[in-house]
Amino acid sequence: MAGTSVDRGLPRPRGSVWEEDLLERLEAHTREENHLLDSYAELAGASAHKHVRYLGSLLLEDEIKHHRIFDELTKSLLSDIEFREVEGSVPRLDPAADEGDLLERARELLKFEEDDLKGLHVLSKQLDPVKKTTLWGLLVEMMEFDTRKHIRMLRFIIDEAKRR
């Protein structure tokens, strides 16, 4: 891990049993995903089927993002264990956050995402006639998943803003 005490030739401070177990889990997942990234890259580039290459590229994008998040989680945990900021880690919740119109903006975005989810559901039903011959239904379903994720994230932002 670049920038840690280990990279400076110093032994890394030991964390709690929970921290060490979590660190091992995060690092193991990252190691396993390295192989997965290669497999998805191969799927995205090597299939004779255009639809498999297309879906493989979408899967690869998600896996790259997951890999980045696991790396950032690992850096955050190391930051806690080493009692110092590690570049590229997940930020902690800011207890002093005061952005004025944050709550209003987040609520507007939440309303948009909730409306979008309804629209995607209607679109999904309209695509029933081509679900066996196109990727369209699957892609709209994936967008519904993403929209649910966006809604969850915005609700978190709203809850945190109200808590302050």
KESESE-864486 format. One record per residue: residue number from 1; chain; z, y negated, x of N, C-alpha, C, CB in turn. Coordinates in Angstrom, 1 decimal, m for minus. Each point is the difference from the previous one (the first is absolute). Glycine has a CB too. Layout:
! residues N
(NUM, 'A', (Z, Y, X), (Z, Y, X), (Z, Y, X), (Z, Y, X))
...
***
This chain:
! residues 164
(1, 'A', (0.0, 1.2, 0.9), (0.0, m1.2, m0.9), (0.0, m1.2, 0.9), (1.2, 1.2, m1.9))
(2, 'A', (m2.2, m2.0, 1.9), (m0.2, m1.2, 0.8), (1.2, m1.0, m0.3), (m2.5, 0.3, 0.2))
(3, 'A', (3.1, m0.8, 0.9), (1.0, m1.0, m0.2), (1.4, 0.5, m0.2), (m1.8, m1.4, m0.9))
(4, 'A', (2.0, 2.7, 0.9), (1.3, 0.6, m0.1), (0.7, 0.1, 1.3), (m0.7, 1.2, m2.1))
(5, 'A', (2.0, m0.9, 2.1), (0.7, 0.2, 1.2), (m0.6, 1.2, 0.8), (2.1, m0.9, m1.1))
(6, 'A', (m2.6, 1.9, 0.5), (m0.6, 1.1, 0.6), (m1.2, m0.4, 0.9), (0.8, 1.5, m1.9))
(7, 'A', (m1.6, m2.4, 1.4), (m1.2, m0.5, 0.7), (0.5, m0.9, 1.2), (m1.3, 0.0, m2.1))
(8, 'A', (2.5, m0.5, 2.1), (0.4, m0.8, 1.1), (0.8, 0.9, 1.0), (0.2, m2.0, m1.5))
(9, 'A', (m0.3, 3.3, 1.3), (0.7, 0.9, 1.0), (1.4, 0.2, m0.3), (m1.6, m0.7, 1.7))
(10, 'A', (2.1, 0.2, m2.8), (1.5, 0.1, m0.3), (0.1, 1.0, m1.1), (0.4, m2.4, 0.6))
(11, 'A', (0.8, 3.1, m0.6), (0.2, 1.0, m1.1), (0.1, m0.8, m1.3), (1.1, 1.7, 1.6))
(12, 'A', (m1.6, m1.1, m2.7), (0.1, m0.6, m1.3), (1.4, 0.2, m0.5), (m2.4, 0.4, m0.5))
(13, 'A', (3.1, m1.5, 0.0), (1.3, 0.2, m0.6), (m0.1, 1.1, m1.1), (0.7, m2.4, 0.5))
(14, 'A', (0.4, 3.1, m0.7), (0.0, 1.0, m1.1), (0.4, m0.7, m1.3), (0.6, 1.9, 1.7))
(15, 'A', (m1.2, m1.5, m2.7), (0.4, m0.5, m1.3), (0.9, 1.0, m0.7), (m2.2, m1.2, m0.2))
(16, 'A', (2.6, 0.9, m1.0), (0.8, 0.9, m0.8), (m0.7, 1.3, m0.3), (1.1, m1.9, m1.1))
(17, 'A', (m0.4, 2.9, 0.7), (m0.7, 1.3, m0.4), (m1.1, m0.2, m1.0), (2.1, 1.2, 0.5))
(18, 'A', (m1.8, m2.1, m1.5), (m1.0, m0.3, m1.0), (m1.3, m0.6, 0.6), (1.9, m0.3, m1.7))
(19, 'A', (m1.6, m0.7, 2.6), (m1.1, m0.7, 0.6), (m0.8, 0.9, 0.9), (1.3, m2.1, 0.0))
(20, 'A', (m0.7, 2.9, 0.8), (m0.7, 1.0, 0.9), (m0.8, 1.0, m0.8), (1.8, m0.3, 1.7))
(21, 'A', (m1.3, 0.8, m2.8), (m0.7, 0.9, m0.9), (m1.2, m0.7, m0.6), (2.2, 1.3, m0.5))
(22, 'A', (m2.0, m2.5, 0.0), (m1.1, m0.7, m0.6), (m1.1, m0.4, 1.0), (1.6, m0.9, m1.7))
(23, 'A', (m1.1, 0.6, 2.9), (m1.0, m0.3, 1.1), (m0.8, 1.2, 0.3), (1.5, m1.7, 1.0))
(24, 'A', (m0.9, 2.8, m0.9), (m0.8, 1.3, 0.3), (m0.9, 0.3, m1.1), (1.9, 0.9, 1.3))
(25, 'A', (m1.5, m1.1, m2.6), (m0.9, 0.2, m1.1), (m1.2, m0.9, 0.0), (2.0, 0.7, m1.4))
(26, 'A', (m1.8, m2.0, 1.7), (m1.1, m1.0, 0.0), (m0.9, 0.4, 1.2), (1.5, m1.8, m1.0))
(27, 'A', (m1.0, 2.1, 2.1), (m0.8, 0.3, 1.2), (m0.8, 1.3, m0.2), (1.6, m1.2, 1.5))
(28, 'A', (m1.0, 2.2, m2.2), (m0.7, 1.2, m0.2), (m1.1, m0.2, m1.0), (2.1, 1.3, 0.4))
(29, 'A', (m1.8, m2.1, m1.4), (m1.1, m0.3, m1.0), (m1.2, m0.7, 0.6), (1.8, m0.2, m1.8))
(30, 'A', (m1.5, m0.7, 2.7), (m1.0, m0.8, 0.7), (m0.8, 1.0, 0.9), (1.4, m2.1, 0.0))
(31, 'A', (m0.8, 3.0, 0.7), (m0.7, 1.0, 0.8), (m0.9, 0.9, m0.9), (1.9, 0.0, 1.7))
(32, 'A', (m1.4, 0.4, m2.8), (m0.8, 0.8, m0.9), (m1.2, m0.7, m0.6), (2.1, 1.3, m0.5))
(33, 'A', (m1.9, m2.6, 0.3), (m1.0, m0.8, m0.6), (m1.1, m0.3, 1.0), (1.6, m1.0, m1.5))
(34, 'A', (m1.3, 1.0, 2.8), (m1.1, m0.2, 1.0), (m1.1, 1.1, m0.2), (1.7, m1.0, 1.6))
(35, 'A', (m1.3, 2.2, m1.8), (m1.0, 1.1, m0.2), (m0.7, m0.2, m1.4), (1.5, 1.6, 1.3))
(36, 'A', (m0.7, m2.1, m2.3), (m0.6, m0.2, m1.3), (m1.0, m1.1, 0.1), (2.1, 0.7, m1.1))
(37, 'A', (m1.9, m1.8, 1.9), (m1.0, m1.1, 0.1), (m1.3, 0.6, 0.6), (1.9, m1.7, 0.3))
(38, 'A', (m1.8, 2.5, 0.7), (m1.2, 0.6, 0.5), (m0.7, 0.9, m1.0), (1.1, 0.0, 2.3))
(39, 'A', (m0.4, 0.7, m3.1), (m0.6, 0.8, m1.0), (m0.7, m0.8, m1.1), (1.7, 1.8, 0.4))
(40, 'A', (m1.1, m2.9, m0.8), (m0.6, m0.8, m1.0), (m1.2, m0.8, 0.6), (2.2, m0.3, m1.1))
(41, 'A', (m2.1, m0.1, 2.3), (m1.2, m0.6, 0.7), (m1.2, 1.0, 0.0), (1.6, m1.5, 1.4))
(42, 'A', (m1.2, 2.7, m1.1), (m1.1, 1.0, 0.0), (m0.6, 0.2, m1.4), (1.1, 1.2, 2.0))
(43, 'A', (m0.2, m1.1, m3.0), (m0.5, 0.2, m1.4), (m0.9, m1.2, m0.4), (2.1, 1.3, m0.5))
(44, 'A', (m1.6, m2.5, 0.9), (m0.8, m1.2, m0.3), (m1.3, m0.1, 0.7), (2.1, m1.1, m0.4))
(45, 'A', (m2.2, 1.7, 1.5), (m1.3, m0.1, 0.8), (m0.9, 1.2, 0.1), (1.3, m1.7, 1.2))
(46, 'A', (m0.7, 2.8, m1.5), (m0.8, 1.2, 0.3), (m0.6, 0.8, m1.2), (1.5, 0.2, 2.0))
(47, 'A', (m1.0, m0.5, m3.1), (m0.5, 0.8, m1.2), (m1.5, m0.3, m0.3), (2.4, 0.0, m0.9))
(48, 'A', (m3.1, 1.0, 0.4), (m1.3, m0.2, m0.4), (m0.1, m0.7, m1.3), (m0.7, 2.1, 1.3))
(49, 'A', (1.8, m2.2, m2.0), (0.0, m0.5, m1.4), (0.5, m1.5, 0.1), (0.5, 2.3, m1.0))
(50, 'A', (m1.3, m3.2, 0.4), (0.3, m1.4, 0.0), (1.3, m0.3, m0.7), (m2.5, m0.5, 0.1))
(51, 'A', (2.7, 1.2, m1.2), (1.3, m0.3, m0.8), (1.2, 0.4, 0.8), (m1.3, 0.3, m2.1))
(52, 'A', (1.2, 0.8, 2.9), (1.1, 0.4, 0.8), (0.3, m1.0, 1.2), (m0.5, 2.4, m0.6))
(53, 'A', (m0.6, m2.9, 1.2), (0.1, m1.0, 1.0), (0.7, m1.2, m0.6), (m2.0, 0.9, 1.3))
(54, 'A', (1.5, m1.3, m2.4), (0.6, m1.2, m0.7), (1.5, 0.1, m0.3), (m2.3, m0.4, m1.0))
(55, 'A', (2.6, 1.5, 0.4), (1.5, 0.2, m0.3), (0.8, 0.3, 1.2), (m0.7, 1.0, m2.2))
(56, 'A', (0.1, m0.4, 3.2), (0.7, 0.2, 1.3), (0.3, m1.3, 0.7), (m1.2, 2.2, 0.2))
(57, 'A', (0.2, m3.2, m0.3), (0.3, m1.3, 0.6), (1.1, m0.7, m0.8), (m2.4, m0.1, 0.8))
(58, 'A', (2.5, 0.2, m2.1), (1.1, m0.6, m0.7), (1.3, 0.7, 0.3), (m1.6, m0.6, m1.9))
(59, 'A', (1.6, 1.9, 2.1), (1.2, 0.7, 0.4), (0.5, m0.4, 1.4), (m0.7, 1.9, m1.5))
(60, 'A', (m0.3, m2.1, 2.4), (0.3, m0.4, 1.3), (0.6, m1.4, 0.1), (m1.9, 1.4, 0.8))
(61, 'A', (1.4, m2.3, m1.6), (0.6, m1.3, m0.1), (1.5, 0.0, m0.4), (m2.3, m0.9, m0.6))
(62, 'A', (2.6, 1.8, m0.5), (1.3, 0.1, m0.4), (0.9, 0.6, 1.1), (m0.8, 0.2, m2.4))
(63, 'A', (0.3, 0.8, 3.0), (0.8, 0.7, 1.1), (0.2, m0.9, 1.2), (m0.9, 2.2, m0.8))
(64, 'A', (0.0, m3.1, 1.1), (0.2, m0.9, 1.1), (1.1, m1.0, m0.4), (m2.4, 0.2, 0.7))
(65, 'A', (2.4, m0.6, m2.0), (1.0, m0.9, m0.5), (1.4, 0.7, 0.0), (m1.7, m1.2, m1.4))
(66, 'A', (1.7, 2.5, 1.0), (1.3, 0.7, 0.0), (0.5, 0.1, 1.5), (m0.7, 1.3, m2.1))
(67, 'A', (m0.2, m1.0, 3.0), (0.4, 0.1, 1.4), (0.6, m1.3, 0.5), (m1.9, 1.7, 0.4))
(68, 'A', (1.3, m2.8, m0.7), (0.5, m1.3, 0.4), (1.4, m0.2, m0.6), (m2.4, m0.9, 0.1))
(69, 'A', (2.6, 1.2, m1.4), (1.3, m0.2, m0.6), (1.1, 0.9, 0.7), (m1.2, m0.6, m2.2))
(70, 'A', (0.8, 1.9, 2.5), (1.0, 0.8, 0.6), (0.3, m0.5, 1.4), (m0.9, 1.9, m1.2))
(71, 'A', (m0.1, m2.5, 1.9), (0.3, m0.6, 1.3), (0.9, m1.2, m0.1), (m2.2, 0.8, 0.8))
(72, 'A', (2.0, m1.6, m1.9), (0.8, m1.2, m0.2), (1.4, 0.4, m0.4), (m2.0, m1.3, m0.7))
(73, 'A', (2.2, 2.4, m0.1), (1.3, 0.5, m0.4), (0.7, 0.5, 1.3), (m0.8, 0.6, m2.3))
(74, 'A', (0.1, 0.1, 3.1), (0.7, 0.5, 1.3), (0.4, m1.2, 0.8), (m1.4, 2.1, 0.0))
(75, 'A', (0.6, m3.1, 0.2), (0.4, m1.2, 0.8), (1.2, m0.7, m0.7), (m2.4, m0.3, 0.8))
(76, 'A', (2.4, 0.3, m2.1), (1.2, m0.7, m0.7), (1.3, 0.8, 0.3), (m1.6, m0.8, m1.8))
(77, 'A', (1.5, 2.1, 1.8), (1.2, 0.8, 0.3), (0.4, m0.2, 1.4), (m0.7, 1.7, m1.7))
(78, 'A', (m0.3, m1.7, 2.6), (0.4, m0.2, 1.4), (0.6, m1.4, 0.2), (m1.9, 1.6, 0.7))
(79, 'A', (1.4, m2.5, m1.4), (0.6, m1.4, 0.1), (1.4, 0.0, m0.4), (m2.2, m0.9, m0.6))
(80, 'A', (2.6, 1.7, m0.4), (1.4, 0.1, m0.5), (0.8, 0.7, 1.1), (m0.7, 0.0, m2.4))
(81, 'A', (0.2, 1.1, 2.9), (0.7, 0.8, 1.0), (0.2, m0.8, 1.3), (m1.0, 2.1, m1.0))
(82, 'A', (0.0, m2.8, 1.4), (0.1, m0.7, 1.3), (0.6, m1.4, m0.2), (m2.0, 1.3, 0.8))
(83, 'A', (2.3, m1.7, m2.0), (0.6, m1.4, m0.3), (m0.9, m1.1, 0.6), (2.3, 1.0, 0.0))
(84, 'A', (m3.6, m0.9, m0.3), (m0.9, m1.0, 0.4), (m1.3, 0.1, m0.8), (0.9, 0.0, 2.4))
(85, 'A', (m1.6, m1.1, m2.5), (m1.3, 0.0, m0.7), (m1.0, 0.7, 0.7), (0.6, m2.2, m1.0))
(86, 'A', (m1.3, 3.1, 0.3), (m1.1, 0.7, 0.6), (m1.3, m0.5, m0.8), (1.4, 2.1, 0.6))
(87, 'A', (m2.3, m2.5, 0.2), (m1.3, m0.6, m0.5), (m0.7, 1.1, m0.9), (m0.2, m1.5, 2.0))
(88, 'A', (m0.3, 1.0, m3.1), (m0.8, 0.9, m0.9), (0.9, 0.8, m0.9), (m1.7, 0.1, 1.7))
(89, 'A', (3.0, m0.5, m1.9), (0.8, 0.8, m0.9), (0.0, m0.6, m1.4), (1.5, 0.6, 1.9))
(90, 'A', (m1.0, 0.2, m2.9), (0.1, m0.5, m1.4), (1.0, m1.0, m0.1), (m0.8, 2.2, m0.9))
(91, 'A', (0.5, m3.4, 0.3), (1.1, m1.0, m0.1), (1.1, 0.4, m1.0), (m1.8, m1.8, 0.6))
(92, 'A', (2.9, 1.3, m0.3), (1.2, 0.2, m0.9), (m0.2, m1.0, m1.2), (1.5, 0.8, 1.9))
(93, 'A', (m0.8, m0.5, m3.0), (0.1, m1.0, m1.1), (0.6, m1.3, 0.5), (0.1, 1.9, m1.7))
(94, 'A', (m0.7, m3.0, 1.4), (0.5, m1.3, 0.4), (1.0, m0.5, m1.0), (m2.2, m0.5, 1.2))
(95, 'A', (3.5, 0.5, m0.8), (1.0, m0.4, m1.0), (m0.1, m1.5, m0.4), (1.5, 1.8, 0.9))
(96, 'A', (m2.2, m2.6, m0.1), (0.0, m1.4, m0.2), (m1.4, m0.5, m0.6), (1.7, m0.3, 1.8))
(97, 'A', (m2.5, 1.3, m2.2), (m1.3, m0.4, m0.5), (0.1, m0.9, m1.2), (m0.9, 2.2, 0.8))
(98, 'A', (0.2, m3.3, m0.7), (m0.1, m1.0, m1.1), (m1.4, m0.6, 0.0), (2.5, m0.4, 0.1))
(99, 'A', (m3.4, 0.9, m0.9), (m1.3, m0.4, 0.0), (m0.4, m0.8, m1.2), (m0.6, 1.9, 1.4))
(100, 'A', (1.6, m2.4, m2.1), (m0.3, m0.8, m1.2), (m0.7, 0.7, m1.1), (m0.1, m1.9, 1.5))
(101, 'A', (m1.2, 1.9, m1.4), (m0.8, 0.6, m1.1), (m0.4, 1.5, 0.2), (m0.9, m2.3, m0.3))
(102, 'A', (1.6, 2.9, 1.3), (m0.2, 1.4, 0.2), (0.1, 0.9, m1.2), (0.8, m0.4, 2.3))
(103, 'A', (0.3, 0.2, m3.1), (0.2, 0.8, m1.2), (m1.1, m0.2, m1.0), (2.4, m0.2, 0.4))
(104, 'A', (m2.8, m1.1, m0.6), (m1.1, m0.3, m0.9), (m1.3, 0.7, 0.5), (1.1, m2.2, m0.6))
(105, 'A', (m1.5, 2.0, 1.8), (m1.2, 0.6, 0.6), (0.0, 1.6, m0.2), (m0.2, m2.0, 1.6))
(106, 'A', (1.4, 2.6, m1.2), (0.1, 1.4, m0.1), (m0.2, 0.5, m1.5), (1.5, 0.0, 2.1))
(107, 'A', (m0.9, m0.8, m3.0), (m0.1, 0.4, m1.4), (m1.5, m0.1, m0.5), (2.4, m0.8, m0.4))
(108, 'A', (m3.1, m0.2, 0.9), (m1.4, m0.2, m0.4), (m0.8, 1.2, 0.5), (0.3, m2.5, 0.1))
(109, 'A', (0.0, 2.8, 1.2), (m0.8, 1.2, 0.6), (0.4, 1.3, m0.7), (0.0, m1.2, 2.2))
(110, 'A', (1.3, 1.3, m2.6), (0.4, 1.2, m0.7), (m0.8, 0.1, m1.4), (2.3, m0.1, 1.1))
(111, 'A', (m2.4, m1.0, m1.8), (m0.7, 0.0, m1.3), (m1.4, 0.4, 0.3), (1.5, m1.8, m0.9))
(112, 'A', (m2.2, 1.2, 1.9), (m1.3, 0.4, 0.3), (m0.2, 1.5, 0.3), (m0.3, m2.3, 0.9))
(113, 'A', (1.2, 2.8, m0.1), (m0.1, 1.4, 0.3), (0.3, 0.9, m1.2), (0.8, m0.5, 2.3))
(114, 'A', (0.1, 0.1, m3.2), (0.2, 0.8, m1.2), (m1.2, 0.0, m0.9), (2.5, m0.5, 0.2))
(115, 'A', (m3.1, m0.7, m0.3), (m1.2, m0.1, m0.8), (m1.2, 0.8, 0.6), (0.7, m2.3, m0.7))
(116, 'A', (m0.7, 2.2, 2.1), (m1.1, 0.8, 0.7), (0.2, 1.5, m0.2), (m0.1, m1.8, 1.7))
(117, 'A', (1.4, 2.3, m1.7), (0.2, 1.4, m0.3), (m0.5, 0.4, m1.3), (2.0, m0.1, 1.4))
(118, 'A', (m1.8, m0.7, m2.4), (m0.5, 0.3, m1.4), (m1.5, 0.0, 0.0), (2.0, m1.1, m1.0))
(119, 'A', (m2.6, 0.1, 1.7), (m1.5, 0.0, 0.1), (m0.6, 1.2, 0.7), (0.2, m2.5, 0.0))
(120, 'A', (0.5, 2.9, 1.1), (m0.4, 1.2, 0.7), (0.1, 1.3, m0.8), (0.7, m1.1, 2.1))
(121, 'A', (0.3, 1.1, m3.0), (0.2, 1.2, m0.9), (m1.2, 0.0, m1.0), (2.5, m0.1, 0.3))
(122, 'A', (m2.8, m1.0, m0.8), (m1.2, m0.1, m0.9), (m1.3, 0.4, 0.7), (1.2, m1.8, m1.4))
(123, 'A', (m1.4, 1.3, 2.6), (m1.1, 0.3, 0.8), (m0.1, 1.5, 0.2), (0.0, m2.3, 1.1))
(124, 'A', (1.1, 2.9, m0.7), (0.1, 1.4, 0.2), (m0.5, 0.8, m1.2), (1.9, m0.3, 1.6))
(125, 'A', (m1.5, 0.0, m2.7), (m0.5, 0.6, m1.3), (m1.5, m0.1, m0.2), (2.3, m0.4, m1.0))
(126, 'A', (m2.8, m0.8, 1.4), (m1.4, m0.3, m0.2), (m0.9, 0.9, 1.0), (0.6, m2.4, m0.7))
(127, 'A', (0.1, 2.8, 1.8), (m0.8, 0.8, 1.0), (0.1, 1.5, m0.3), (0.5, m1.8, 1.6))
(128, 'A', (0.1, 2.2, m2.7), (0.0, 1.4, m0.3), (m1.3, 0.7, 0.0), (1.9, m0.5, m1.4))
(129, 'A', (m3.0, m0.1, 0.9), (m1.3, 0.7, 0.0), (m0.5, 0.3, 1.5), (m0.5, m1.2, m2.2))
(130, 'A', (0.9, 0.5, 3.2), (m0.5, 0.2, 1.3), (1.0, 0.6, 1.0), (m1.6, m1.9, m0.4))
(131, 'A', (2.8, 2.3, m0.1), (1.0, 0.5, 0.9), (m0.4, 1.3, 0.7), (1.7, m1.0, m1.5))
(132, 'A', (m2.6, 1.7, 1.0), (m0.4, 1.3, 0.7), (m1.2, m0.2, 0.9), (0.8, 1.2, m2.0))
(133, 'A', (m1.4, m2.4, 2.0), (m1.2, m0.3, 0.8), (0.2, m1.1, 1.0), (m1.4, 0.9, m1.9))
(134, 'A', (2.5, m1.7, 1.8), (0.2, m1.1, 0.9), (1.4, 0.0, 0.5), (m1.7, m1.3, m1.2))
(135, 'A', (2.0, 0.5, 2.2), (1.3, m0.3, 0.5), (0.7, m1.1, m0.7), (m0.7, 0.8, 2.2))
(136, 'A', (0.0, m1.4, m3.1), (0.5, m1.2, m0.7), (1.4, 0.1, m0.6), (m2.4, m0.6, m0.4))
(137, 'A', (2.6, 1.7, m0.4), (1.2, 0.2, m0.7), (1.2, 0.2, 1.0), (m1.3, 1.1, m1.8))
(138, 'A', (1.0, m0.3, 2.9), (1.0, 0.2, 1.0), (0.4, m1.3, 0.7), (m0.9, 2.3, 0.4))
(139, 'A', (m0.1, m3.2, m0.1), (0.3, m1.2, 0.7), (0.8, m1.0, m0.9), (m2.1, 0.3, 1.3))
(140, 'A', (1.8, m0.3, m2.6), (0.7, m0.8, m0.9), (1.5, 0.5, m0.1), (m2.1, m0.6, m1.3))
(141, 'A', (2.2, 1.9, 1.3), (1.4, 0.6, m0.1), (0.7, m0.4, 1.3), (m0.8, 2.0, m1.4))
(142, 'A', (0.2, m2.0, 2.6), (0.6, m0.4, 1.2), (0.5, m1.5, m0.1), (m1.4, 1.7, 1.3))
(143, 'A', (0.5, m2.5, m1.9), (0.4, m1.4, m0.2), (1.1, m0.2, m0.9), (m2.3, m0.6, 0.4))
(144, 'A', (2.4, 1.5, m1.4), (1.2, 0.0, m0.9), (1.3, 0.3, 0.8), (m1.5, 0.7, m2.0))
(145, 'A', (1.4, 0.3, 2.9), (1.2, 0.3, 0.9), (0.3, m1.2, 0.8), (m0.7, 2.4, 0.1))
(146, 'A', (m0.3, m3.0, 0.5), (0.3, m1.2, 0.8), (0.6, m1.1, m0.8), (m1.9, 0.6, 1.5))
(147, 'A', (1.4, m0.8, m2.7), (0.5, m1.1, m0.9), (1.5, 0.3, m0.3), (m2.3, m0.4, m0.9))
(148, 'A', (2.6, 1.7, 0.6), (1.4, 0.3, m0.3), (0.9, m0.3, 1.3), (m0.8, 1.8, m1.6))
(149, 'A', (0.2, m1.5, 2.7), (0.7, m0.4, 1.3), (0.2, m1.5, 0.1), (m0.9, 2.1, 1.1))
(150, 'A', (m0.1, m2.8, m1.4), (0.1, m1.5, 0.0), (1.1, m0.5, m0.9), (m2.5, m0.2, 0.6))
(151, 'A', (2.5, 0.8, m1.8), (1.0, m0.4, m1.0), (1.4, 0.3, 0.5), (m1.7, 0.5, m1.8))
(152, 'A', (1.9, 0.6, 2.4), (1.3, 0.4, 0.6), (0.4, m1.0, 1.1), (m0.4, 2.4, m0.5))
(153, 'A', (m0.5, m2.8, 1.3), (0.3, m0.9, 1.1), (0.3, m1.4, m0.6), (m1.5, 1.3, 1.6))
(154, 'A', (0.8, m1.7, m2.5), (0.2, m1.3, m0.6), (1.4, m0.1, m0.8), (m2.5, m0.3, m0.2))
(155, 'A', (2.8, 1.4, m0.4), (1.3, 0.1, m0.7), (1.1, 0.0, 1.0), (m1.0, 1.3, m1.8))
(156, 'A', (0.8, m0.7, 3.0), (1.0, m0.1, 1.1), (0.2, m1.4, 0.4), (m0.6, 2.3, 0.7))
(157, 'A', (m0.5, m3.0, m0.5), (0.0, m1.4, 0.4), (0.8, m0.9, m1.0), (m2.2, 0.3, 1.3))
(158, 'A', (1.9, m0.1, m2.6), (0.6, m0.7, m1.0), (1.5, 0.3, m0.1), (m2.1, 0.0, m1.3))
(159, 'A', (2.5, 1.3, 1.4), (1.4, 0.4, 0.0), (0.8, m0.6, 1.1), (m0.7, 2.1, m1.1))
(160, 'A', (0.0, m2.1, 2.3), (0.7, m0.6, 1.2), (0.1, m1.5, m0.1), (m0.9, 1.9, 1.4))
(161, 'A', (m0.1, m2.6, m2.0), (0.1, m1.4, m0.1), (1.0, m0.4, m1.1), (m2.4, m0.2, 0.6))
(162, 'A', (2.6, 1.0, m1.6), (1.0, m0.3, m1.1), (1.4, 0.3, 0.6), (m1.7, 0.5, m1.8))
(163, 'A', (1.8, 0.4, 2.7), (1.3, 0.4, 0.5), (0.5, m1.1, 0.9), (m0.6, 2.4, m0.1))
(164, 'A', (m0.3, m3.2, 0.7), (0.5, m1.1, 0.9), (0.3, m1.2, m0.8), (m1.4, 0.8, 1.8))
***
